Amino acid sequence: MFHRGHVYWVEIPDEPGRKRRPALVLSPDVRNALAGDVIGYRAGSALDNPDPRPLTVQICMYR
């Protein structure tokens, strides 16, 4: 099970080069245990995304 507050390495499907990136799990543990996916935030640096707009991607993290 994925746990809230933990960081996991994920592949972002539409990311150029399909690099593995760290993602922070934001969804509560109860939801993570029951749902087929989790809510997470892709971590990165300003060099990864020089555009100042927030990144919005869906991250599918399977058990």
Phi, psi and omega per residue, in radians:
M1 nan 2.508 3.048
F2 -1.457 2.468 -3.070
H3 -2.028 2.422 3.111
R4 -0.997 2.367 3.112
G5 1.563 -0.193 3.114
H6 -1.546 2.677 3.125
V7 -1.899 2.313 3.129
Y8 -2.223 2.638 3.059
W9 -1.487 2.252 -3.116
V10 -2.321 2.770 2.987
E11 -1.806 2.240 3.093
I12 -1.566 2.064 -2.991
P13 -0.955 -0.762 -3.057
D14 -1.699 0.208 -3.137
E15 -1.327 2.297 3.084
P16 -1.026 2.303 3.141
G17 1.437 -0.160 3.127
R18 0.803 0.874 3.101
K19 -1.291 2.677 3.003
R20 -1.450 2.343 -3.108
R21 -2.218 2.651 3.027
P22 -1.302 2.467 3.093
A23 -2.338 2.327 3.129
L24 -1.615 2.238 3.120
V25 -1.375 2.173 -3.125
L26 -1.839 -0.463 -3.073
S27 -1.243 2.597 -3.134
P28 -1.127 2.640 -3.121
D29 -1.013 -0.624 3.132
V30 -1.080 -0.774 3.112
R31 -1.143 -0.737 -3.116
N32 -1.055 -0.597 -3.129
A33 -1.278 -0.504 -3.032
L34 -1.754 -0.529 -3.064
A35 -1.548 2.860 3.116
G36 -1.531 -0.006 3.118
D37 -2.534 3.092 3.078
V38 -2.295 2.813 3.061
I39 -1.735 2.208 -3.099
G40 -2.459 2.939 3.110
Y41 -2.118 2.170 3.128
R42 -1.299 2.141 3.102
A43 -1.528 2.683 3.116
G44 -3.069 -3.082 3.131
S45 -1.973 2.953 3.097
A46 -1.078 -0.479 3.122
L47 -1.215 -0.495 3.094
D48 -1.204 -0.591 -3.057
N49 -2.443 1.545 -3.129
P50 -1.195 -0.261 3.093
D51 -1.279 2.171 -3.054
P52 -1.277 -0.151 3.128
R53 -1.210 2.575 -3.141
P54 -1.132 2.583 3.080
L55 -1.472 2.302 3.060
T56 -2.211 1.932 3.113
V57 -2.402 2.679 3.028
Q58 -1.655 2.209 -3.135
I59 -1.930 2.026 3.085
C60 -1.640 2.028 3.134
M61 -2.049 1.901 -3.072
Y62 -1.648 2.640 3.131
R63 -1.215 nan nan
